[in-house]
Amino acid sequence: MSHLVVLLVALILDRVIGDPDWLWRQLSHPVVLFGHAIAFAERRFNRPADAAATRRLKGQIAIAGLLLAAALCGWALARVFGGMGMVGLVLEVLVVSVLLAQKSLADHVAAVATGLRENGLEGGRKAVSMIVGRDPEALDQSAVCRASIESLAENFSDGIVAPALWYAVFGLPGLLAYKMLNTADSMIGHLDERYTDFGRAAAKLDDLANWPASRLSAMLIAAGAGLVKGRGAMRQAAGTALRDSGLHRSPNAGWPEAAMAGALGLALAGPRRYHGELVMEASLNASGSTQASAQHILEALSVYQRALDCLAMLVVAGILVSF
């Protein structure tokens, strides 16, 4: 139950304060430190001259070592905090809140709508380039809006629900190990020539780690849609997630994205361009409108905020059941 109480307070703190820029200009964010460790392991072990099977084996060993190190750091922190009484609880709340992304995600997505309204298409492209990897120059206004909404839905799952879930079940060791794995997937889990073998284990493990959170995220988005737009939107969001999630190239991202597509009545995903290459992908909620606007971004943010409320209520319910 103590994990759930800490998680609830951390969710509230992160939602109100988020990640203050002034703090991380003075200190290195934990995810940045994870990134340094992953980059070191990749430089040390991922040698192009090795055979593919050797690179896959080294990738497996590297990610296992990184996850073990992260879990041990979490265990050590938990032991230290556990011996510090109330001060330790406060410190654990701060660590957990730092590794969530509620306010920062909302701020980045809202910046896209602001950029479009204040500076037109170029303003929207600049803002969306901060949160997606696709070529911003290839995006028209509608595509900019859809990209930001897709990012909001996907990152709701792996930036908020998944770390919250891993902390609730396994405490700080689970939270730090998950964040290490998710960071590794974003850095080396790509299907390009450099990482396709070395990063394979990280990508597969990340898919496995995000499996429960992605499904839960879709249901939370559906619940949020119900609170914002009524029961019809809730049914449409849940139904679209169940029907279309498998159309996405990711076994997990399709769940929250499809739920958000159904909630807003938009067609999301579909073909997109990365680094000059066109990636063909099926649309989620293909019968929905492709003409997204800044207003749709704001509507998606409203659904997101209510989904966060529902997540907090789940934690409260867990606390009450634990008494």
Disulfide bonds with the S-S distance in Angstrom:
none
